[in-house]
Amino acid sequence: MTTPRHYITTTIPYVNARPHLGFALELVQADTLARHRRQRGDDVRLLSGTDDNSLKNVLAAEAAGVDVRTLVDRNADAFAALRDPLALSLDDFIRTSSDPRHRAGVERLWRRCAAAGDLYRKAYEGLYCVGCEQFYTSEELVDGRCAEHGTAPQRVAEENWFFRLSRHAGRLRELITSGALRIEPAARRNEVLALIDGGLHDFSVSRSHTRARGWGIPVPDDPDQVVYVWWDALGNYVTSLGYGTEAPAYERWWAAGDRRVHLVGKGVVRFHAVYWPAMLLSAGLPLPTDILVHDYLTVGGRKISKSGNGTTVDPVALTAAYGTDAVRWWLLRDVPRVGDADFTEERLIARADADFAGGLGNLVHRIVTMVHRYRAGTVPALGTDRFAVTPLLDVCRAAPGRIDAALGDFDFRRAVDAAWAIVEEANRCIDATRPWELARAERQGNAGAAERLDAVLAALVTACRVLGDELRPFVPGAAERIARQVTPAGRALPEAAPLFGRLRD
């Protein structure tokens, strides 16, 4: 039996500014999925990167008075540097302007679609949102403005290459409704199906060399045009695997992989669930198996952005102030599967103090203290008398399956709740069994009390060990501290020590 292979990707953000917490959410979600599948024994490849070839980047460089390469390199480095502050287990990171794998793959994908008869050139005039890098019809605007950015689009007229998106509508619908192309949650799947049913229009896949300021990948055999940034960027999912260079990684992770999973924000569903699969159909390549869509983080009800309007939240500064585990924990425990989540530092602090210092930390400290007080630090055997600990052992046994099911549904909050159920049941077990009273009865010569105390302490340590294991994908640093505290050093556990300090007294 072969080991399942999971290829998990984030979107690649524009680098017109430094990263914000909204993209950190996607990175942490993807990392959690990757760590979880590795923990279960699967082979995993986790990819992120940056979208360098965007007109937004060009305009940002002009506004800053620097050349495009300088701005792109500086900001792309800031995205790559999120690895350590967010504890990301990335296997690969691609930059579309400088990675030699990328251009060769984009050119090959272009030629495959051209050979299929799906590319043609025509004159076009339309309404263009620079923020989205997307043409819109007047019907798609809200009061004449882009619904995503709230800005009035530019009227642009030029001759570009177009992709025959309309040709693939029927096949796309069939793949989505059958589940071969899984889109979660259901509301986003229905949104895509409504888009298809409303009629798909061919879209432009190039820009003039002049309007792009010469920045981007030239269209094969037509150097007066550059490849449209979305065509270019979407290709990273296969170009990073060496598509176009005959690298074996493409066959292993894409062509023959078991799951090809894209994590995306709700604002780019159209591109990932319609444009990208249609491009792959045209080129005769396998499609992604899963498109998992998250909603937005907001500040004061407004979407977090990289710049402007007072909504920028720097994830590196947050981790420096409050720690990686606190940031990851809030993103996974407080952000719902469906619906935007409003961020404040007070909410992050309150969650970390309640769950780490007051919840996990207090529980582990109590248990290890009791093992040292009543059994000289040596964890006793569970024995045959399961005095009042069966419910706790049942919750521990059920937790891995419940976490698997929740993450399979792209529900991080439910997955964390499955682990947290162990904390809650362990506290109930302590309250119900009252180990200190069993210890007193043991000192008075009650042999039955001694056996029951052994069972209680053994079950409680087991619960801590399961927590240490099952929390690793979510908060690897915190999980490691728990695991060390309940792993014997020689015959005895380490002396009880505070695992988590309070962020605010």
N, C-alpha and C positions, 0 to 999 in steps of 0.2 A: 504494500500500500504506500503510495507516494505521499509526501508531506504537502498539505495544502499551501498554496502560494497566494499571498495577498499583496497587491500593489496599491498603496494608499497615497493620495496626493492632496495638497492644498491648492487653491488658486495661486497665481503669481501676481502680486500687486504692482501697480504703477509705482515708480520711484521718484515721483515729483516732489515728495517730502518724506520725512522720517516715519517709521512705523507707529501705529497707534494700537490701543487695546482691542479694538474691534478685530483686527487681523490676528492679534495674539489669541483671541478666542478660538479661531479656526485652527491655528497651529497647535494649541493645547488639546483640542478635540481630536485632531488627526494623530497626535503623538499618543494620546490615551488609547485610541483604537489600535495603533501599531504595537504599543507595549503589551496590550492585552492579548493580542493574537500571538505575539512571540511567547508570552507566558504560557499560553495554551499549547505551545509546541509547533506552531505554524511558521513557515518562512515568510518574512515580511520585508518589503522595501518601502521606505517612507521618503517622499520627495517634496521639497518646496523650492522656491526660487523667486526671481524678480522679473517683471515685465518691463524691459528697458526701452523697447522700440515704440514708444507712444508719443503722440503729439503733445499730450499733457506734459511729458517730461521736457520736451523741447521748449514749450511755452514757459515752464517753470524756470528753466535755465536762462531764458531771455530776461525774465522778470528779475532774476537774481544777478544778472550781469556776468554770468560765467558761461563757459562753453558746455555743450551738452554732455560730453564725456565726463567732465569734472563732476557735474551734478549727479549724473547717473551712477558713477563709481562710488561717490561719497554716500549716497543714500542706499544703494544696493548693499554696501558694506554694513550699513546699520541694520538692514533686514537680516543679513547673514549672521550678524552678531547677536541675534535673539536666541541663538542655540543655547548658550550657557545660562543666561538669566531665567529662561523658561524651562530649563532642563529638557531640551528636545533631543530625541533619539534619531535625528535625521540620518538617512543613509546617503542622500544626494541633495545637492542644491544647484540649480541651474540659473544662469544669467543669460537672457536671450540676446544681449548685444555683444557678448564677448566669449561665450562658450562655443568652441569649434564644433561641437556636436549639433548645435541648433540649426545653423543656416543650411547645412547639408540635408537635414531632415525636412525642413520647411520646403526646400526646393523639390525634394523628391515627392512630398505630399502634393504639392502644386501640380507637378507633371502627371501624377497618377489621376488627379481629378480632371486635368485637361484632356488626358487620353480617354477618359470616360465620357467626354463631351459635355462636362458640367461647367466649364468656364467660357465666358464670352465677354466681349468688350462692347460698351455702349456709352453714349452721352447720358448724363443724368443731372437733375437738379433736385435738391431736397433740403430738409431741415436737419442740421447736424449738431448734436450735443458733444462738445469736446470732452466734457466730464465722463460721459459714457463711451466715447469713441463710437458713436452709433447714429445712423440716420433714423429719423422718426417721421411718421405721417402726422398730419395735423390732428387726426382723430386720437392718436396715442398721447398727445400732450394734454396737460391740465391747465386750462386758462392760458394756453399758448406757451406753457413752460414744461420743461422736463420734470416728470414726477419724481425722479430720483434726486436731482440736484436743485430743483426750483429755479433754474435759469432758462432764459429764452434761447433757443437754439439758433445757430447761424444758418443763413441760406447759402448753400454751396452749389455751384454748378461746375461740373468737369466731366471728363470722360474717364471711366474706370473699368476694371474687370469686374464681372459679376459671376456669382455662383448660383446654379440652378437649384435653389433650395426647394422650390415647389415640386420638383420631380420626386422628392423623397418623402413627401408628407404621409402618404399611405403606409409606407413601410415603417416610418417612425411611430405612427399611431399603433400599429400592430405590435411592435416591440414593447412599447410602454404598457399597453393594456394587458399583454400577456405576462408581464413581469420580467421578461428577458432584459429589459432596461428598467431597472428599479429606481424610482424616484421617491424619496422620503423627505418630509412627511406627506401624507395623502393630499393635503391641501395644495402642495406644490405640484404634485403629479396632476391633479385636476386643473391647475393653472396652465400647465404645459399642454394638456389635451385640449383645453379651450383655445389656446393659441393656435394649435394645429387646425382645429375645426373651424376657426375663423378665417382660415386661408393663409398659407405661407407665401411670402413674396421673396423673390430672388434678392440677394443682398450683395452689395459691393464688397469686393475683397482686395481692392488696391486703392491707393491714393496717389495723386500726382507727386512726382519727385519734388516739384516746386513747393506745394503746400506742406509736404512733410519736412521741408527744409533740408532734404537730402539725408534725413535720419531714418534708418530702417533697412530691411533686407530688400534688394532690388527684385522685381518680378522676373522670373526666368525668361530670357529672350526679349525683355521689354524694359530696358533700364530707365525709361522715362517715368516708370511707375514703381512704387514700393509696396510691399505686401502689407495689407491692412492689418493693424495691430492685433485684432482679435483672431484672425486666421493665424498670424504669426504666433501669438501667445498660446492659443489652444494646442498648437502642435507640440508644445514643450512636454506634454505627457508621454509622447512617443520619441521625440528627438532626444530627450534625456536618457533614453534607453539605447540610443545608438541607431534608431531608425534613420536610414540614409547612409550609414557607414558600415552596415553588415555586422554590427556588434552582437554578440550572443545574448546580451541582456534583453534586447527587444523580444526575442523568441521566448526567453524564460519567463519574463514578467508580464508581457502583453499578449503575444500570440498564444502562448500555452499556459498563462497564469489562470488561477481559479477565480479570483475576484480582482476586478479593476475598479477601485473605489475613488471617486472624486468628492471631496468636501468643498462646498461652495456657499457663498452668501446669497440671500434671496434676490439681491439686485442683479445677479449675473446668471440667473436660471436659464433665460432664453439662449444665451450663448453656449452653455454647457449641456443643456438637455435637448436643444434643437439644432443649432448650428454645428456643433462639434460632432454629434452622432451622424448628421447628414454628410459631413465631410468624410467621415470614416466609411460610411456606406458607399460613397462615390469612389473612394480609393480602394475599396475591397478589403478593408481592415476590420478586425474585431472591434466591437463597441465596448464602452465601459459597462460594467455589470451593475454598478450602484452610483447614484448621484444623491448625496446626502446634503440637505439644505438647512442651514441655520439662519435664524433671523438676526436682527441687529442689536448691538449694544447702543444705548443712548445715554446722554447726559442732560438732565432737565427735560427729557422727552425728545431731544433732538439727536439724530444719528451722530455717533462719534465719527470724526473725520481727521485726516492727517493735518489739516490746517484750517484756521478760520473759525469764527463764531463761538470761540471759547469752549469747543467740544473736544479738543485734543487731549488724550490721556496717554502718557508715555509709559509703556509697560516696563521698560528698563528702570525708570525712576521708581515705579511701584515696587518692583522686586527688591530694589536697593533699600527702600524704606521699610517694607513689611515682610520680605522673604518670598522666595519662589513658591513654597508650599501654600502660603496664604493666598497668593494671586491665583494659582492653579485651582485651589479648592473653591474659591468664590466663583470662578468661571464654570466649574463643573457642577457645583452644588446649587447655585442660585440662578443660573440661566436656564429658562425653561426650554423644552423641546420645540414648542410653538409659541411665538410671541416675542416681542422685543423685551430687553431687560435694561432697566435704568441703573447706571453705576454711580456710586459715591464711595469715597474712601471710608466713610463711617460704616457703610454696609459691609465692606470688606473686613474692616477691623472687628466689627461685632460678630461676624461669622467665624473668623479665625479664633477669637477669644472664647466664644461659646463652644466651638467644636474641638479645637486643638487643646487649649489650656484647660477649659472646663469639662470637656468630654473625653476625648482620647487620652490626653495626658493624665488627667485625674484618675481615669479607670486603670490604666496600666500601672501608674504609681501605687495605687491602693493594692492591686493584686500582687505586685512584686514585693511590696512591704509585708503583706501577709505571708507570702511564701518564706521570707527571711525570718519573720517573727515566730512562725509556727513550725517551720520545717528547715530552719537553718539555711535557707536559700535553695534547697534541693527540691525540684518539682516531683511530687509523689506520683505513683501510678494511679490510674483511674480506678482500678479495682472492679469488683463485681457489683458493689452497692452504688447504684447511680442516684443516690439520694438527691432528689429535687433538681438534678442537672440535665435531665433528658431534654427539656425544652431548649436549653442553651445549645446542647450538642446538635439538636435538630436544626436550629437556625444556622449554626456553623456549616453543617453539611449542605444545607440548601443554598447558601450564599453564592458559591461559584456558578451554579446553574441559573440563579436569578440574575446575576451580573451578566452572564453570557446572553441571556434573553433580552435584557434591557439594551445592551450595547448593540445587539443584532438589530434592534429597533431604532438605533440612533437616539437613544434616550439616556443621556449622561446623568441627569438628575435621578432617574429611577435606579440606575446602576449604583450610584452613590448611596441611595436609600437602602439598597439591598445589603451593602456593607455596613451601613449605620445600624441596621437592625441587630447586628451582633452586639454593638455597644449598648443598645437599649436593653437587650435580653440579658447581657452580662450584669448590668446594674440591677435588673429585677432579680437575678439569681442571688446576688449578694444580699439584697434586702430580704429575700425569702429565706435564705439558709442561715444568715447571721453567723459567719465563720467564727467570730470572736466568742460567741456563746458555745459553739462546738468545741473550741479550744479550751474553754473553761471546764466543760464537761469532761473533756479528755484528761485534763490535769487532775480531775477528781476520780479518775480510774474507769471511766466509761469507754470500753473498747469499741462499742458501736459508734460513739461520737468520733473517735479517732479515724475510723474507716470512712465515715461520712465527710469529715474534714478533708481527708485525702482526695475524695471524689470531687469535692467542690473546688479545691485549689487546682487540681489537675484540669478540670473543665474550664476554669477561668483562664489558666495559662494557655490552654488550647485555643480559646477564643481570641486571645491577644495574638497568638501566632497566625491564626487565620486572617485576622485583620492586617497583620504585617504583610502577608502574602497578597491578599486581594486588593489592598490599597496601592500596591506598587505602580500599576498603570496610571493612577490618578495623581498621587502625590508621592513620587519615588523617594524624596528625601525624608519625609515624615514616616513613610512605611519602613525605611531602613532603620530609623531610630527605634521604632517599635520592635522590629525584629531583633536588633542587638540587645535590647533590654530584656527580652524573654528567651535569649539563647544562652545556655550555660557556658561559663568560662571555667572549664574544668568540670567539677560536679555541681557547682552552684551557679545560680543566676547572678549577674552583676548587681551590686547594691542599687536600690531604687534611687533614681535621680530624676529631677524634672526634665521632661522631654520637650516641652513647649513653654516659652515664656509668654505672658500676656503682652499684647501690642499696646494696650492702653490700660493703665491702672484706674 
